[in-house]
Amino acid sequence: MLLELLLVAALLVAVYFLLHATVLKEPRCQSAAKLHGKTAIVTGANTGIGKATAMDLARRGARVILACRDRRRAEAAMKEIIQETGNSQVIFMQLDLASLKSVRSFADDFLRSESRLDLLINNAGLLNSGKTEDGFGMIFGVNHLGHFLLTVLLLDRLKASGPSRVVTVASIMYKMGKVDFSCLTTHRDVALGSRTYHLGQKYNDSKLCNILFTYELAKRLQGTDVTCYSVHPGAIQTEITRNYGFWWGLLIHPIMYLFFVDAVSGAQTTLHCALEQGIEHLSGHYFSKCAPKMNIEAKARDDAAAKKLWELSESFCGLS
């Protein structure tokens, strides 16, 4: 009996390590690009995938703007990145994506102080309940709308600095998402409800918005020297679930610990889309594991939905 249990345990351990070596393993960005003289913005760069992305860009010599809400955590990350990379051109600038006023203030400050923008990494994301300062659902407001406004306000500088790129961190969870335009119009949110299940659904919906936004953005950038990409970072251990309730956390955290990979691995597809040469013709595409996904679901390539989401977002942001 003991021998049988040991054999089963050994088999489970072997399967676990096999999964990590194959299905769960994230490939590495192969670009050797140097970024001296280039400027990048990374939102949510004080932790997780954003911090790992900023660290890599700083190692390559870029001037990196850490666009974050929490000053204390962002300044700690800034000091760590400077110490690790030896690059003193790492700057914190205040950005609260839950406030359209803050987004506009950040854009104004950046355009006044920085002469170029080569990379805009729309990385920040959350799973919080509640409303933004402007009355939008928090998840929709931060994950999509704040990044939408930020990108639009910085487009002219991106164009003037070309070739430049916009990379938006989405998720494979878009497959479980939908865009309910009726709910958006009447309630300024992608869905109703505040239970943990509802938050998960809103997150999925916001990730579909990210992909549709990138798809439409690519159309509007045709003829310019700016390209854009959305990415699935993989199953990554980050702090995005830190506001989940106790019981959900008790269920999710062991799974994340066992089966999710680290933030450096999660940054690789973002870095691939930011740095790899020869992918310009794939502008607007969705990437996973450092490669474009050609079998993306039809709802993420819905021309009418992408255009409607853009126009509604413009209206929400007071741009139309």
KACOR-V645345 format. One line per field, one symbol per residue. phi: phi as a letter, one per 20 degrees, with the letter a starting at -180 (. if undefined). psi: psi as a letter, one per 40 degrees, with the letter a starting at -180 (. if undefined). burial: # if it has 9 or more other C-alpha atoms within 8 Angstrom, else .. A space follows every 10 residues. Layout:
phi->???
psi->???
burial->???
This chain:
phi->.fffffffff fffffgffff ecfefefefe fdgdcfndcc dcemeeblff fffffffffe nfedeeecee gffffffgff ffffdmeeed cecfbdfecf ffffffffff ffedebbdcd dedgabcfen dfgeneggff fefdfffgfg fffdffffff egfcbdcded affgfeebde fffffedlbf adocfggfff fffgffffgg ffgfffggff egndddcbbd cdfoedfcef efeffgffff eefffffede dfffffeffg fgffdfendg fegneddblm bfeedffgfe cegfffffff fffgfgemec
psi->dddddddddd dddddddddd ecdehhiihe hehifheihi hhifeeiadd ddddddddde eihhhhhidh dddddddddd dddddehefh hhhhhheehd dddddddddd ddeheihdhh hgdiiifiaa iideeihddd dddcdddddd dddedddddd eihiihhhha ieeddeiihg ddddddefid iiieiddddd dddddddddd ddddddddde eheifhiiii iheahihaed eeeiiddddd ddddddddei iiddddeddd dddddhieed eeheihiiff iihefiidee fhdddddddd ddddddefe.
burial->.......... ........## ...###..#. ....#..### ########## #####.#### #########. #..#####.. ##..#.#.## ########## .###.##... #....##### #########. ##...##### ########## #.##..###. ########## #.##..#... ..##...### #..#.#.### ########## ########.. #...###### ########.. #..#...##. ....##..## ########## ####.#.... ..######## .##......# ##...##.## #.###.#...
